[in-house]
Amino acid sequence: MKTKKKKNIIWHIIFILIIIISLYPIIFSISNSFKPLKDAYHTILDIIPRKITLENYKYLFESLPIFKITFNTFIAATAITLIKLFISFFASYAIVYGTFRGKRLLYFIFIGTMFVPFTVTMIPNYLIISKLGLIDKIWGIILPQLADAMGIFLLTQTMRSIPKSLIEVAKLDNLNDRTIMRGIVFPLSKHAVYSTGIWFFITAWNEYVWPVLVLKTTENYTLPLALQNFISSEGGTNFSVAMAVSVIAMILPLALYLIFQKYIIGTFVSAGVK
């Protein structure tokens, strides 16, 4: 009994340390965003600022159209997430419940694209976007990210866990695929759909490499590009303002996690039960 208690205490200490390590970067960013630049460099690891100031946020809002930049990021991330989810869900349904030839081969081709490096597709994508006249436009960063093999893989695995007898009975009752997807498949896989959607959103929200290639003017920037403005050799390094951008950039993803955390936890629980 004592040995079990000791083990529990050790595990609790390990989990507390993991939580502290995970939360520290967030606390670090918030703390340094309220410090004057001098204090930020001299007391960089101090969690509580010696002198609290809003000058970093004031300077940020004066130097960049931050509301427009945040709106750009939100529109791009939302469009990418919704369209990716739509395509992933329908593709997964076709792969799991479809009866066409070459289904297995098509699935492996999809999965194979996960192993193609971004550097291989970067130049072809840029040339296509350039020909379409979408350089320095939000749709220029949205279009190349509208399909995702990982989303298809995750939702396919989830749908395979749904008993096929349910689908067969529904088809015997003359229900069409649209009704089956809406009434049976989606309710049984919604935890995975929501979790995948949040992952899509956060990935798109944090995307830096592709937007920096496509977007040229400040008004069309996304938040990662705004952050780069204050930590690059071109724009100089203003650490405190960069932390203020980080705080603004983390608000919406954290809010989404708090709203949908029950679905994320449900996904892990159901995966563990299986």
LUMRO-923851 format. One line per 8 residues: their letters; for each residue z, y, x of C-alpha. Coordinates in steps of 0.5 Angstrom, whole numbers. Layout:
BEGIN
a> Z Y X | ...
//
This chain:
BEGIN
mktkkkkn> 0 0 0 | 2 5 6 | -5 3 9 | -9 5 3 | -5 11 2 | -7 13 10 | -14 11 9 | -14 16 3
iiwhiifi> -11 21 6 | -16 21 12 | -22 21 7 | -19 27 4 | -19 30 10 | -26 28 12 | -28 31 5 | -25 37 6
liiiisly> -28 39 13 | -35 37 10 | -33 42 5 | -31 47 9 | -37 46 14 | -42 47 8 | -39 53 5 | -38 57 12
piifsisn> -45 59 12 | -45 62 5 | -38 66 7 | -41 68 13 | -47 71 10 | -43 75 5 | -37 77 10 | -42 80 15
sfkplkda> -46 83 9 | -40 88 8 | -39 89 15 | -42 95 19 | -47 93 24 | -42 95 30 | -36 90 27 | -41 85 25
yhtildii> -43 84 33 | -36 84 35 | -32 80 29 | -38 76 28 | -34 70 26 | -28 74 22 | -29 72 15 | -25 78 12
prkitlen> -28 84 14 | -24 90 18 | -28 95 14 | -32 94 8 | -38 98 7 | -44 98 2 | -48 101 7 | -52 95 9
ykylfesl> -54 94 1 | -56 101 0 | -60 101 7 | -64 95 4 | -65 98 -3 | -68 104 1 | -72 101 6 | -75 96 2
pifkitfn> -77 95 -6 | -72 89 -6 | -73 88 -14 | -80 88 -14 | -79 83 -8 | -74 79 -12 | -79 79 -18 | -85 76 -13
tfiaatai> -80 71 -11 | -78 69 -18 | -85 69 -21 | -88 64 -15 | -82 59 -15 | -82 59 -23 | -89 58 -23 | -89 53 -17
tliklfis> -84 49 -20 | -86 48 -28 | -93 46 -26 | -91 42 -20 | -86 38 -25 | -92 38 -31 | -97 35 -26 | -91 30 -23
ffasyaiv> -89 28 -30 | -96 26 -33 | -98 23 -26 | -92 19 -26 | -93 16 -33 | -100 15 -32 | -98 11 -25 | -92 7 -29
ygtfrgkr> -95 6 -36 | -103 7 -35 | -107 1 -35 | -113 3 -31 | -116 0 -25 | -114 2 -18 | -108 5 -20 | -104 2 -15
llyfifig> -109 4 -9 | -108 11 -12 | -101 11 -12 | -101 9 -5 | -106 15 -3 | -101 20 -7 | -95 17 -2 | -100 18 4
tmfvpftv> -101 25 3 | -93 26 4 | -94 24 12 | -100 29 13 | -97 35 17 | -97 42 14 | -101 44 20 | -107 40 18
tmipnyli> -108 43 11 | -106 50 13 | -113 52 16 | -117 49 10 | -112 52 5 | -112 59 8 | -120 59 8 | -120 57 1
isklglid> -115 62 -1 | -119 67 3 | -126 65 -1 | -122 66 -8 | -120 73 -6 | -113 71 -6 | -110 74 0 | -104 78 -1
kiwgiilp> -103 76 -8 | -98 72 -11 | -103 67 -13 | -105 66 -6 | -98 62 -5 | -98 59 -11 | -104 55 -12 | -104 51 -5
qladamgi> -97 48 -8 | -98 46 -15 | -98 38 -13 | -93 34 -10 | -93 27 -8 | -85 27 -7 | -84 29 -14 | -89 24 -16
flltqtmr> -86 19 -12 | -79 21 -15 | -81 21 -22 | -85 14 -21 | -78 11 -19 | -74 13 -25 | -79 11 -30 | -80 4 -27
sipkslie> -72 3 -29 | -74 5 -36 | -75 -2 -40 | -82 -3 -41 | -81 -7 -47 | -79 0 -50 | -86 3 -49 | -89 -4 -52
vakldnln> -85 -3 -58 | -87 4 -59 | -94 3 -58 | -94 -3 -63 | -91 2 -68 | -98 6 -66 | -94 12 -63 | -99 16 -58
drtimrgi> -97 17 -51 | -95 24 -52 | -90 22 -57 | -88 16 -53 | -87 21 -47 | -83 27 -51 | -79 22 -55 | -77 16 -50
vfplskha> -79 17 -43 | -77 24 -42 | -70 24 -45 | -69 17 -41 | -71 21 -35 | -69 28 -36 | -63 28 -30 | -69 26 -25
vystgiwf> -73 31 -28 | -68 37 -28 | -66 35 -21 | -73 35 -18 | -74 41 -21 | -69 45 -18 | -71 42 -11 | -78 44 -13
fitawney> -75 51 -14 | -71 52 -8 | -76 49 -4 | -81 55 -6 | -76 60 -6 | -74 59 1 | -82 58 3 | -83 62 9
vwpvlvlk> -89 59 13 | -95 60 8 | -93 66 5 | -93 70 12 | -100 67 13 | -102 70 6 | -98 76 4 | -100 82 8
ttenytlp> -96 88 4 | -89 90 3 | -90 90 -4 | -92 83 -5 | -87 80 0 | -82 74 -2 | -75 74 0 | -76 70 6
lalqnfis> -81 75 9 | -76 81 7 | -71 77 11 | -76 77 17 | -76 84 17 | -69 85 20 | -69 80 25 | -76 80 28
seggtnfs> -78 83 34 | -83 88 31 | -78 90 26 | -72 90 30 | -65 86 29 | -61 89 24 | -56 83 23 | -52 86 17
vamavsvi> -58 88 13 | -61 81 14 | -54 78 12 | -55 83 5 | -62 80 4 | -59 73 5 | -54 74 0 | -59 77 -5
amilplal> -63 71 -4 | -58 65 -5 | -55 68 -12 | -60 65 -16 | -61 58 -13 | -53 58 -13 | -53 60 -21 | -58 55 -22
ylifqkyi> -54 49 -19 | -48 51 -23 | -52 51 -29 | -55 44 -28 | -50 41 -24 | -48 36 -29 | -56 33 -29 | -56 33 -21
igtfvsag> -49 29 -21 | -52 25 -27 | -58 23 -23 | -54 21 -17 | -49 17 -21 | -55 13 -25 | -58 12 -18 | -51 9 -16
vk> -50 4 -22 | -57 2 -21
//
